[in-house]
Amino acid sequence: DRFGMAQATVVVAVVVAALAVVWWRRHRSYYYYYYERPPALSYGTAGFRGEASTLQVAMERVGMVAAMRSRDAGRATGVMVTASHNPERDNGCKIVDGDGGMLAMAWEKKAEAIAACAEGELDATLAEQFGRPERETGVVVVGRD
């Protein structure tokens, strides 16, 4: 009957609304945790290393730093992602300079600042760390093992 159908429709609508609220809270918490409060990571000779869950933002932002390094150096820069065969604590990513060597030490603090800044401060932090570009392009080559 119509009354039963109306009740069923209301129940379905309430369930969908409740699921949407749960999804939004989780999504917002995930976003806040990873992007507005990323963990402070140290960049060393092996790049950023740690449990995969702590590298979410660093993995994304290391590409930004590599692009800026390429732009400033005037040659391609590499990004190496390592995770395939290592224990979880050894997951990581690092930047390789255009000559095949490690990222210049002067750039390690820049990488740390970009990886650790809140999403809302990213544009200002990029400008602070890298200034205004003299060139607009950079080349980044990505590898993995």
C-alpha positions in Angstrom: 0.0 0.0 0.0 1.0 3.7 -0.3 1.7 4.2 3.4 4.1 1.3 3.5 5.8 2.4 0.3 6.2 5.9 1.7 7.7 4.5 4.9 10.2 2.4 3.0 11.2 5.5 0.9 11.7 7.5 4.0 13.8 4.7 5.6 16.0 4.5 2.5 16.4 8.3 2.4 17.5 8.3 6.0 19.9 5.5 5.5 21.4 7.2 2.4 21.7 10.5 4.3 23.4 8.7 7.3 25.9 7.0 5.0 26.6 10.3 3.3 27.3 11.9 6.7 29.6 9.1 7.8 31.4 9.2 4.4 31.9 13.0 4.7 33.2 12.8 8.3 35.7 10.1 7.3 36.7 12.0 4.2 37.1 15.3 6.0 39.1 13.6 8.8 41.3 11.9 6.2 41.8 15.1 4.4 42.5 17.0 7.6 44.9 14.5 8.9 46.9 14.0 5.8 46.8 17.4 4.2 46.2 20.0 6.9 48.5 18.3 9.4 51.1 16.2 7.5 53.8 14.6 9.6 57.1 16.3 9.8 59.6 14.1 7.9 63.3 14.2 7.6 64.9 14.1 4.2 68.2 12.3 4.3 70.5 10.6 1.9 67.8 8.0 1.1 65.1 10.7 0.7 61.9 10.5 2.8 61.5 7.1 4.5 58.8 5.7 6.7 55.6 3.7 7.0 53.5 4.1 3.9 50.8 5.8 5.9 53.2 8.6 6.9 54.3 9.3 3.3 51.0 10.1 1.7 51.6 13.9 1.3 55.4 13.6 0.9 55.0 11.3 -2.1 52.8 13.9 -3.8 54.9 16.9 -2.9 58.3 15.4 -3.8 57.2 15.9 -7.4 56.7 19.6 -6.8 60.2 19.9 -5.3 61.7 17.9 -8.2 60.0 20.2 -10.7 61.4 23.2 -9.0 64.9 21.7 -8.8 64.8 20.9 -12.5 63.6 24.4 -13.3 66.3 26.0 -11.3 69.1 23.6 -12.4 68.1 23.8 -16.1 68.1 20.0 -16.5 65.9 17.0 -15.8 65.5 15.8 -12.2 64.5 12.3 -11.1 62.1 11.0 -8.5 62.6 7.4 -7.2 59.8 5.7 -5.5 60.8 2.6 -3.5 58.3 0.3 -2.0 58.0 -2.9 -3.9 60.3 -5.3 -2.0 61.2 -3.4 1.1 59.6 -3.7 4.6 56.9 -1.1 5.2 59.2 1.0 7.4 61.5 1.4 4.4 59.0 2.7 1.9 60.1 6.0 0.5 60.8 8.5 -2.2 63.8 10.5 -3.1 64.9 13.1 -5.6 67.9 12.5 -7.9 69.7 15.5 -9.3 70.3 15.8 -13.0 73.8 14.4 -12.8 72.5 11.2 -11.2 73.7 12.2 -7.7 71.7 12.8 -4.5 69.6 15.9 -4.1 71.8 18.9 -3.2 71.9 19.3 0.6 70.7 22.9 0.4 67.5 21.5 -1.1 66.8 18.9 1.6 65.3 21.5 4.0 63.2 22.9 1.2 61.8 19.4 0.6 61.1 19.0 4.3 59.3 22.3 4.4 57.1 21.5 1.4 56.3 18.0 2.6 55.3 19.2 6.1 53.3 22.3 5.3 49.5 22.4 5.6 47.6 22.3 2.3 46.3 25.8 3.0 49.8 27.1 3.3 51.3 25.3 0.3 51.3 28.2 -2.2 52.9 30.5 0.3 55.5 27.9 1.3 56.3 27.1 -2.3 56.9 30.9 -3.0 58.9 31.2 0.2 61.2 28.2 -0.6 61.6 28.7 -4.3 60.8 32.4 -5.1 59.6 33.5 -8.4 60.6 31.3 -11.3 63.0 32.6 -13.9 62.0 29.7 -16.1 58.5 28.2 -16.2 59.3 24.6 -17.0 61.1 21.6 -15.6 61.5 18.0 -16.5 60.9 15.2 -13.9 61.6 11.6 -14.6 60.0 9.0 -12.3 61.4 5.6 -11.5 60.5 2.9 -9.1 62.0 -0.3 -7.8 
